[in-house]
Amino acid sequence: QVQLVESGGGLVQTGGSLRLSCAASGRTFSSYSMGWFRQAPGEDREFVAAIDWSGSTTSYADSVKGRFTISRDNAKNTVYLQMNSLKPEDTAVYYCAADRRFAAGRGDLYGYWGQGTQVTVSS
């Protein structure tokens, strides 16, 4: 079992930056691959980024490549999403997810989800 709590969301202007954090409970965090997803009002959930257990393999949605960076600190049981050059279309609730497999963008394969944190980018 792993419990996930996201933080770091907020309101930012276009072009600004935010860093999201996802803190995980449990002593086996380092054995889980992690992912970030987002869901805008009226839209389906979409994949943002993923990272394997070691941090050596990452995957990004085309829409965020070059602007977002996923990273993790296994000593702190935390995964991060650094978001730069934010756009209004990045506005969404951002969720982190965990699974022992490297599921990348397959949201249906993640077994654990956080409650989400709101990111709003004003134009």
Backbone bond lengths (Angstrom), bond angles and torsions (degrees), N, CA, C in turn:
res aa  C-N    CA-C-N  psi(-1)  N-CA   C-N-CA  omega(-1)  CA-C   N-CA-C  phi
1 Q - - - 1.455 - - 1.515 110.26 -
2 V 1.300 115.46 141.28 1.461 120.69 174.98 1.513 107.90 -142.06
3 Q 1.307 115.75 137.55 1.465 121.15 176.10 1.512 108.60 -112.34
4 L 1.321 115.82 139.92 1.455 121.82 -173.32 1.531 110.02 -122.32
5 V 1.324 116.08 135.30 1.458 121.46 178.37 1.517 109.03 -131.56
6 E 1.332 115.48 117.23 1.460 120.43 179.25 1.523 110.58 -89.05
7 S 1.323 115.20 153.86 1.458 121.89 174.90 1.517 108.90 -155.23
8 G 1.333 115.78 168.52 1.452 120.60 174.70 1.522 115.00 102.63
9 G 1.324 116.97 -4.50 1.448 118.77 177.80 1.514 111.83 -70.25
10 G 1.329 115.47 171.52 1.457 119.45 178.99 1.509 111.31 164.87
11 L 1.323 115.01 -165.68 1.461 123.02 -179.73 1.524 108.53 -104.17
12 V 1.316 116.41 130.05 1.454 121.45 -179.35 1.522 108.86 -142.58
13 Q 1.314 116.85 152.40 1.455 120.89 177.90 1.524 111.06 -81.02
14 T 1.302 115.57 159.14 1.458 121.35 175.35 1.526 109.64 -53.23
15 G 1.324 114.79 134.16 1.456 120.29 -178.47 1.513 114.14 90.45
16 G 1.300 117.15 -9.37 1.453 121.26 -178.58 1.516 112.65 -81.66
17 S 1.334 114.88 -175.91 1.461 121.92 -176.72 1.515 110.81 -132.21
18 L 1.307 114.53 152.15 1.458 122.69 171.99 1.523 107.63 -144.41
19 R 1.333 115.65 152.17 1.461 119.88 171.76 1.516 108.64 -122.23
20 L 1.310 114.79 118.31 1.457 120.73 176.27 1.523 109.47 -90.28
21 S 1.315 114.90 146.68 1.457 121.46 175.39 1.518 109.26 -124.33
22 C 1.297 115.14 149.85 1.458 121.30 175.24 1.528 107.03 -134.54
23 A 1.315 114.91 110.02 1.459 120.78 -179.16 1.522 109.47 -94.18
24 A 1.311 115.73 132.61 1.457 121.36 -177.90 1.518 111.07 -112.29
25 S 1.305 115.26 142.30 1.456 120.21 174.70 1.517 109.33 -87.21
26 G 1.298 115.88 166.63 1.458 119.21 175.16 1.508 113.57 93.75
27 R 1.345 114.67 159.10 1.454 119.38 -176.29 1.512 113.13 -97.32
28 T 1.340 117.26 6.15 1.454 119.84 -177.58 1.517 112.39 -112.42
29 F 1.328 116.47 21.54 1.472 120.61 -177.67 1.513 111.22 -53.83
30 S 1.311 116.97 -39.36 1.460 120.00 -174.85 1.519 113.03 -67.38
31 S 1.313 118.44 -10.29 1.455 120.53 177.99 1.531 112.55 -95.10
32 Y 1.332 116.71 0.70 1.460 121.17 -177.40 1.528 111.12 -105.93
33 S 1.323 115.02 137.90 1.448 120.48 165.34 1.525 107.74 -82.07
34 M 1.315 115.69 150.32 1.461 120.86 -174.21 1.526 110.71 -126.92
35 G 1.312 114.74 149.63 1.450 119.67 178.20 1.513 111.67 -138.30
36 W 1.311 115.63 155.21 1.470 122.78 171.62 1.529 107.92 -116.42
37 F 1.311 115.17 133.77 1.457 123.02 176.61 1.520 107.56 -129.44
38 R 1.323 116.56 164.92 1.457 119.90 176.85 1.525 109.49 -143.83
39 Q 1.320 113.58 155.87 1.450 119.67 178.55 1.517 109.14 -142.86
40 A 1.330 115.49 118.76 1.454 121.87 176.26 1.528 108.83 -90.00
41 P 1.323 117.81 157.69 1.467 120.39 179.44 1.521 111.60 -55.27
42 G 1.324 115.64 129.66 1.451 120.59 177.70 1.516 115.43 76.16
43 E 1.338 115.18 4.22 1.464 119.54 -178.03 1.524 110.37 -114.75
44 D 1.319 115.91 161.82 1.452 120.59 173.26 1.524 109.76 -75.09
45 R 1.307 114.46 156.48 1.463 119.15 173.18 1.522 109.31 -64.37
46 E 1.322 115.82 140.30 1.465 118.58 179.21 1.524 110.93 -131.48
47 F 1.292 114.38 149.92 1.457 122.93 179.11 1.523 110.30 -70.73
48 V 1.322 115.92 141.43 1.460 121.35 176.76 1.526 110.76 -116.05
49 A 1.329 116.97 -57.36 1.459 120.86 -176.24 1.521 109.74 -160.90
50 A 1.327 115.97 157.44 1.456 121.10 177.89 1.519 109.52 -146.38
51 I 1.328 114.84 156.73 1.458 120.93 -179.17 1.525 108.48 -144.40
52 D 1.325 116.72 140.93 1.455 118.30 -179.27 1.529 110.59 -80.43
53 W 1.339 115.59 -179.80 1.461 119.42 -171.77 1.523 112.40 -61.51
54 S 1.332 116.95 -32.81 1.457 120.34 -175.45 1.515 113.43 -90.93
55 G 1.308 116.78 -15.54 1.458 120.48 -174.95 1.511 113.85 88.30
56 S 1.325 117.63 1.24 1.453 120.53 -175.39 1.530 112.96 -85.22
57 T 1.305 116.79 -17.85 1.464 120.97 -179.72 1.524 109.54 -124.25
58 T 1.322 115.14 128.60 1.459 120.68 178.21 1.531 109.67 -130.37
59 S 1.295 114.40 160.70 1.460 121.11 178.49 1.519 108.13 -144.97
60 Y 1.341 116.98 142.27 1.462 121.65 -177.11 1.526 110.70 -134.45
61 A 1.310 114.77 148.94 1.452 119.93 168.32 1.524 108.59 -70.15
62 D 1.316 116.53 147.48 1.462 119.83 -179.34 1.527 111.74 -58.25
63 S 1.309 116.38 -32.96 1.463 120.86 -175.74 1.522 113.42 -67.48
64 V 1.338 117.49 -17.31 1.464 119.52 -177.49 1.521 113.13 -118.84
65 K 1.326 117.88 -4.41 1.463 120.40 -179.59 1.513 111.01 -57.43
66 G 1.318 115.57 134.20 1.456 120.97 179.96 1.513 113.71 85.85
67 R 1.327 117.45 -12.00 1.471 120.91 179.32 1.527 112.11 -115.21
68 F 1.316 116.95 -35.02 1.471 121.72 -177.37 1.526 109.38 -109.25
69 T 1.331 115.68 148.17 1.457 121.72 175.82 1.509 109.67 -135.11
70 I 1.327 115.77 127.66 1.462 120.68 176.40 1.522 107.93 -99.91
71 S 1.317 115.88 141.25 1.456 120.76 177.93 1.521 108.36 -151.60
72 R 1.323 115.60 169.73 1.458 118.80 -179.79 1.512 110.42 -146.15
73 D 1.314 115.30 154.22 1.453 122.72 174.84 1.520 105.86 -128.10
74 N 1.307 116.68 99.98 1.468 119.66 -175.75 1.528 112.09 -67.89
75 A 1.312 117.21 -25.61 1.466 119.70 177.77 1.530 111.08 -68.60
76 K 1.328 116.01 -26.16 1.460 120.82 -179.38 1.526 112.24 -105.30
77 N 1.322 117.13 4.03 1.473 121.35 -179.19 1.527 111.69 53.50
78 T 1.314 115.83 42.62 1.466 119.72 -173.82 1.526 110.86 -136.35
79 V 1.316 114.37 141.15 1.458 121.71 171.62 1.528 107.60 -117.29
80 Y 1.316 115.19 145.35 1.467 120.98 -174.88 1.529 110.42 -121.86
81 L 1.315 114.34 155.42 1.456 120.66 170.07 1.517 106.92 -133.68
82 Q 1.323 115.53 105.37 1.461 121.38 176.16 1.522 108.12 -85.36
83 M 1.308 116.14 121.50 1.459 121.05 -176.43 1.522 109.20 -117.45
84 N 1.307 116.35 116.55 1.458 122.57 179.31 1.522 110.26 -116.34
85 S 1.327 115.49 164.20 1.471 120.96 178.05 1.524 111.21 49.42
86 L 1.312 115.31 49.21 1.458 120.31 -175.60 1.518 111.87 -66.69
87 K 1.322 114.19 146.49 1.460 122.62 -178.77 1.539 108.64 -122.11
88 P 1.317 117.25 157.75 1.473 119.15 177.16 1.528 112.90 -55.92
89 E 1.327 116.74 -32.15 1.469 119.17 179.88 1.521 113.33 -72.48
90 D 1.321 117.83 -5.40 1.464 121.52 173.41 1.530 111.51 -83.14
91 T 1.317 116.72 -7.41 1.463 120.73 179.47 1.525 110.51 -61.53
92 A 1.330 115.54 124.87 1.470 121.11 -177.21 1.517 108.96 -178.75
93 V 1.315 115.05 171.26 1.459 120.88 165.45 1.526 106.58 -88.37
94 Y 1.317 115.07 128.29 1.458 120.88 -177.96 1.522 109.36 -103.75
95 Y 1.332 114.88 131.75 1.453 122.26 -177.96 1.535 109.98 -119.78
96 C 1.307 116.29 141.80 1.457 118.42 167.98 1.522 108.85 -103.31
97 A 1.308 114.45 154.29 1.454 121.60 -176.53 1.522 109.30 -142.46
98 A 1.318 115.49 155.85 1.460 120.76 -177.31 1.518 110.75 -136.77
99 D 1.311 114.68 147.43 1.455 120.79 172.12 1.519 108.28 -160.85
100 R 1.313 116.25 155.11 1.462 119.18 179.15 1.520 112.04 -72.32
101 R 1.327 116.64 -23.76 1.462 120.15 175.63 1.522 109.39 -86.94
102 F 1.321 117.02 155.83 1.460 120.48 171.61 1.519 106.81 -85.09
103 A 1.332 115.15 92.51 1.455 120.71 -172.87 1.523 112.65 -87.38
104 A 1.341 116.47 -11.82 1.477 121.64 -179.18 1.531 109.53 50.84
105 G 1.348 117.29 -118.62 1.444 121.05 -174.97 1.514 115.94 -88.10
106 R 1.322 117.21 4.32 1.472 121.14 -177.77 1.526 109.49 -84.06
107 G 1.293 116.07 85.47 1.451 120.70 -178.45 1.508 113.24 -58.83
108 D 1.316 117.68 -28.84 1.459 121.24 -179.14 1.519 112.35 -70.20
109 L 1.335 117.93 -12.43 1.453 120.16 -177.87 1.529 113.09 -96.06
110 Y 1.308 117.32 -10.46 1.458 119.12 -178.96 1.531 110.10 -79.48
111 G 1.303 115.70 132.72 1.460 119.84 -175.86 1.512 114.78 -91.78
112 Y 1.322 116.94 -18.65 1.460 120.42 -174.86 1.518 109.86 -132.40
113 W 1.322 115.10 138.85 1.466 121.60 -177.33 1.527 110.76 -135.71
114 G 1.331 114.79 147.60 1.454 120.20 172.13 1.513 110.69 -87.50
115 Q 1.333 115.33 -178.72 1.467 121.37 -177.60 1.514 112.72 -87.08
116 G 1.296 117.99 -15.14 1.457 121.09 176.23 1.513 113.91 98.03
117 T 1.327 115.18 156.20 1.460 122.88 175.47 1.521 107.95 -137.65
118 Q 1.331 115.86 136.79 1.465 121.11 -174.52 1.522 110.51 -82.55
119 V 1.312 114.77 132.35 1.468 121.96 171.84 1.528 107.62 -119.83
120 T 1.313 115.97 124.72 1.456 121.25 178.96 1.525 109.02 -124.81
121 V 1.322 115.94 124.45 1.458 121.64 -179.81 1.525 107.84 -112.12
122 S 1.304 116.27 117.74 1.463 120.75 -177.95 1.522 109.97 -91.13
123 S 1.325 115.53 147.12 1.469 120.24 -179.13 1.512 111.11 -92.70
